[in-house]
């Protein structure tokens, strides 16, 4: 796991959507009352899940992870958050401990993934610890999905304005995931499409859009599981 990351200023050019600027970075202004509503929604849902669901579900998942492979129950990965500030994103560990976890995405039939890890990934249960990131304030329930820092740098070199996704807090789910862009990013079109949807979300965010994305995500989890591995 990377311990120290030297931040570099991402290139932001050819911005063609409506926004204001501050020190060459695009700045989006949201209604303060709506942000309070979003934070209150995040906290109420997250704390409710921790008390009524995670209190009994996490010990079961933790025992299965420990019983099937050596290593910690949780996996922490350095990712970019709002305003490009790095934070440690929590997940259940789904792989055998390996040195490439931070730089190499999981692929179909990836030998690094444990059998319980395959189930957790398929069901997206491996993402549940991120509700603790929400409580800490690193993430929101809905927002652009955060990537590992090395992957973020790679994508930002390939796509103009990629780091604009970090104008808002990253999310456990996002518009791109709700529309079927889950799992491995196989080619340029895949990551470009995700970025395009993420930027649309930033420019058009509202509490109602968040509720729609949550609904679409539930439908996607039930109907489209082939991309999760």
Secondary structure, DSSP 8 states (H G I E B T S, - for coil): ----------------SS-EEETTEEE----HHHHHHHHHHHHHHHHHHIIIIIHHHHHHHHHHHHHHSSS-SEEEEEEE-GGG-EEEEEEE--B---TTTTTS---TT-TTB-HHHHHHHHHTGGGTTHHHHHHHTSEEEES----BHHHHHHHHHHSTTGGGGGGS-EEEE-HHHHTT--S---SHHHHHHHHHHHHHHHHH--HHHHHHHHHHHHHHHHH--TT--
